[in-house]
Amino acid sequence: MKIKELREAIGMNQSELAKQAGVKQSSVAQWENGKSKPLSDKLPQLAKILHCSIDALFGLDAAAGAGA
């Protein structure tokens, strides 16, 4: 998953993402280091927060990144 890259591209830290997504900061850390993946019901919310498509979260969007 490309959560870390997308998060950093918009200047957001893990704690800010966690707060907006309604999860613990440790959950964001686990998503970013590959130990777990967000539940499917969080994907639309994460895409909105990170200003990208759901495909971009998985690195499947050629235009992945902030503003995509």
BAKEKOL-92776 format. One line per 8 residues: number of its first residue (from 0); their letters; for each residue x, y, z of C-alpha. Coordinates in Angstrom, 3 decimals. Layout:
NUM = A = X:Y:Z | ...;
//
This chain:
0 = MKIKELRE = 0.000:0.000:0.000 | 1.078:3.568:-0.681 | -0.435:5.204:2.395 | 2.862:6.553:3.711 | 3.871:8.112:0.398 | 0.450:9.677:-0.105 | 0.334:10.933:3.490 | 3.784:12.494:3.268;
8 = AIGMNQSE = 2.956:14.075:-0.109 | 0.296:16.207:1.577 | 2.432:16.974:4.639 | 0.386:14.938:7.103 | 1.794:12.918:9.988 | 0.552:9.540:11.203 | -1.274:11.029:14.170 | -3.217:13.457:11.986;
16 = LAKQAGVK = -4.214:10.688:9.577 | -5.244:8.444:12.455 | -7.416:11.170:13.981 | -9.167:11.940:10.695 | -9.671:8.246:9.923 | -10.933:7.426:13.412 | -8.227:4.885:14.186 | -5.201:4.654:16.471;
24 = QSSVAQWE = -1.833:5.968:15.318 | -0.468:2.449:15.773 | -2.953:1.211:13.149 | -1.614:3.732:10.634 | 1.940:2.628:11.450 | 1.001:-1.018:10.864 | -0.624:-0.171:7.519 | 2.497:1.700:6.463;
32 = NGKSKPLS = 4.942:-1.028:7.454 | 2.864:-3.801:5.901 | 1.933:-5.589:9.128 | -1.774:-5.034:8.457 | -4.127:-3.449:5.946 | -7.027:-1.091:6.579 | -10.485:-2.627:6.633 | -12.311:-2.248:3.339;
40 = DKLPQLAK = -14.832:0.155:4.843 | -11.967:2.593:5.610 | -10.687:2.748:2.027 | -13.083:5.432:0.711 | -12.411:7.575:3.779 | -8.634:7.172:3.441 | -8.799:8.048:-0.249 | -10.747:11.205:0.559;
48 = ILHCSIDA = -8.371:12.233:3.366 | -5.306:11.590:1.187 | -6.838:13.253:-1.913 | -6.471:10.190:-4.110 | -8.373:7.265:-5.559 | -8.734:3.919:-3.826 | -6.580:2.459:-6.621 | -3.842:4.939:-5.701;
56 = LFGLDAAA = -3.814:3.616:-2.127 | -2.721:0.290:-3.616 | -0.284:1.844:-6.087 | -2.517:0.885:-9.043 | -3.205:4.413:-10.273 | -0.606:5.846:-12.666 | -1.527:9.309:-11.385 | -1.151:8.340:-7.730;
64 = GAGA = -0.392:11.243:-5.437 | -1.829:14.313:-3.861 | -4.472:15.861:-6.031 | -4.947:12.740:-8.136;
//
